[in-house]
Amino acid sequence: MNKRIEKLMELLPGDIDCALITSDVNRRYFTGMLSSAGTLVCFREEAYLIIDFRYIEKARKTAKGCKVIRQDNLYSQIKELLAKHGAKTVTVESMEMCLYNFAQLKEKLSDQAEFDSTNVLSKAIYACRMVKEPEETEYIRQAQGIAEEAFQYILGFIREGVSEREIQLELDFKMLRLGAEELSFPTIVLTGTATSMPHGVPSADRIVQKGDFVLMDYGAAVNGYHSDMTRTVAVGQPSEEMELVYNIVLTAQEKALSAVHSGITGHQLDSIARTHIAEAGYGECFGHSLGHGVGMEIHEYPNAAPSNTAVFRPGNVVTIEPGIYIPGKFGVRIEDFVLVTENGCENLTSAPKNMIIL
């Protein structure tokens, strides 16, 4: 078995004999195999990837740390493996598996094993994934490099008269042309009063006008690992209030960035930025969390949120993205993401943050 699967099994309670992993992202994390189907069956002695004919050739060349079995009758094959290893207790991904699939498993296999449907497996998986290995952070750096090159390109494209949708498509195509495996998530591009909607959807009907903010939240993925950044730029001279709000958000972000270190909690970090924004008189205009983990999914653990008591550790990759959103007027968000270290953090984002006026 590879080290990731070994670590996972070590994190599980001793009375758990087998772990079934069926979600695409977790299957890829533990085996390196990208597919839309397959079941990873993990025991403490050995792991098996049961996968159908469509992927069998690729799996035999790609999957790491497990024996590859061509899927015939899935439940019968799992039964054979449970018997081979004398497994009596099976745990599943409670945060990922739907009720129908869990019911099917119990119906087919409950005569041979007991099923654990608590969060024990999902929590163990996320404990593994939260701490990034050097190889993982390198893919994240590559993804961010693509996003930042696309940012420099798009600055030359944004102007009065173009639509949010046109800017979005240019950003997306540029990242894909630069080598992105896929987009991290549907790109957000907003302008004018629409920037007050943190997760608004780009429109072909909203056109950039002189004096507008343009807010862009986007990222690229490389080998399954994501980047995430937000920049807000002005087209033409912004108003005094726009400049004031922008600088409040920037200072809040800088304060939070300087406070990141191993041992701080998500709540403490969120509070630093939130307090600054509240003291500036815009507390009610910052309604989302300060940040979230990033890795093979765009939203992972740990989070920097008011209710989060999770302690940050070296190897965590977390966004720092304060914002102020004034309905009917405008919004500002500035987002970097950082690699937590023992005594601070490494900012993985190097794109300029001082207000850019195009």
MONOR-V104400 format. One record per backbone hydrogen bond with DSSP energy under -1.0 kcal/mol. CO is the residue of the C=O (numbers start at 0). NH is the residue of the N-H. Records with the same first field share a line. If there is no record, write none. Layout:
BEGIN
CO=NH + NH
END
This chain:
BEGIN
1=5
2=6
3=7
4=8
5=9
6=10
12=15
17=90
18=41
20=39
22=26
23=27
24=28
25=29
26=30
27=31
30=63
38=49
39=20
40=47
41=18
45=42
46=66
47=40
48=68
49=38
50=70
51=54
54=58
55=59
57=61
58=62
66=48
68=50
72=76
73=77
74=78
75=79
76=80
77=81
78=82
79=83
80=84
81=86
87=113
88=16 + 17
89=115
90=19
91=93
92=95 + 96
97=101
98=102
99=103
100=104
101=105
102=106
103=107
104=108
105=109
108=111 + 112
113=89
115=91
118=122
119=123
120=124
121=125
122=126
123=127
124=128
125=129
132=136
133=137
134=138
135=139
136=140
137=141
138=142
139=143
140=144
141=145
142=146
143=147
144=148
145=149
146=150
147=151
148=152
149=153
150=154
152=155
153=156 + 157
158=161
161=207
162=166
163=167
164=168
165=169
166=170
167=171
168=172
169=173
170=174
171=175
172=176
173=177
174=179
175=178
181=220
187=216
189=214
190=193
191=194
192=195
193=196
196=199
202=164
205=163
207=160
208=211
211=234
212=191
213=232
214=189
215=230
216=187
217=228
218=183
219=226
220=180
221=224
224=221
228=217
229=334
230=215
232=213
233=357
234=210
238=242
239=243
240=244
241=245
242=246
243=247
244=248
245=249
246=250
247=251
248=252
249=253
250=254
251=255
252=256
253=257
255=258
260=263
263=311
264=268
265=269
266=270
267=271
268=272
269=273
270=274
271=275
272=276
273=277
274=278
275=279
276=281
277=280
281=284
282=285
284=324
289=320
290=303
291=318
292=299
294=225
296=294
299=292
303=289 + 290
304=307
307=266
309=265
311=262
312=315
314=131
315=339
316=293
317=337
319=335
321=333
323=331
325=328 + 329
329=325
331=323
334=229
335=319
336=347
337=317
338=345
339=314
340=261
343=340
345=338
355=233
END
